[in-house]
């Protein structure tokens, strides 16, 4: 499986933190770019969990800037 990079933006720090914890639970290879007060997260996940990662980001209120092809 190949790694997929996902970029997501959040309106609040709470949303970003929740997404960060859930992505870590999915065993994201890396999560970076978090900024206080919201901001953008970049996560690298295995292709096998990419759809789940996108879904959970959207569930917590994030906007996904990545499309899977």
C-alpha positions in Angstrom: 0.0 0.0 0.0 1.2 3.5 -0.8 1.2 6.4 1.7 -1.4 9.1 1.1 -0.9 12.7 2.3 -4.1 14.4 3.5 -4.4 18.1 4.2 -7.3 19.4 6.2 -8.2 22.8 7.6 -10.2 23.4 10.8 -12.1 26.4 12.2 -11.3 25.7 15.8 -8.5 24.3 17.9 -10.9 21.7 19.5 -11.7 20.3 16.0 -8.0 20.1 15.0 -7.1 18.4 18.3 -9.9 15.9 18.0 -8.8 15.1 14.4 -5.2 14.8 15.5 -6.1 12.2 18.1 -8.3 10.2 15.8 -5.6 10.2 13.1 -3.1 9.0 15.6 -5.5 6.2 16.5 -5.6 5.2 12.8 -1.8 5.0 13.0 -1.1 7.9 10.8 2.6 7.8 9.8 2.9 11.5 10.5 0.7 14.4 11.6 2.1 17.9 11.3 1.2 21.5 10.7 -1.1 21.9 13.6 -1.5 25.6 14.7 -3.0 27.0 17.8 -6.5 28.3 17.3 -7.3 26.0 14.4 -5.3 25.8 11.3 -4.2 23.1 9.0 -3.2 19.5 9.6 -1.2 17.4 7.2 -1.3 13.6 7.8 0.3 10.8 6.0 -1.8 7.6 6.2 -1.6 4.2 4.6 -3.8 3.9 1.5 -5.9 1.2 3.3 -7.2 3.7 5.9 -7.3 6.9 3.7 -11.1 6.8 3.2 -11.6 6.4 7.0 -9.2 9.3 7.7 -11.1 11.6 5.3 -14.4 10.6 6.8 -13.3 11.3 10.4 -11.8 14.7 9.5 -15.1 15.7 8.0 -17.0 14.3 11.0 -15.2 16.6 13.4 -15.8 19.6 11.2 -12.6 19.8 9.1 -12.4 20.6 5.4 -10.4 18.2 3.4 -8.1 19.6 0.8 -7.1 16.2 -0.6 -8.9 14.0 -3.1 -8.2 10.3 -3.5 -7.9 9.0 -7.0 
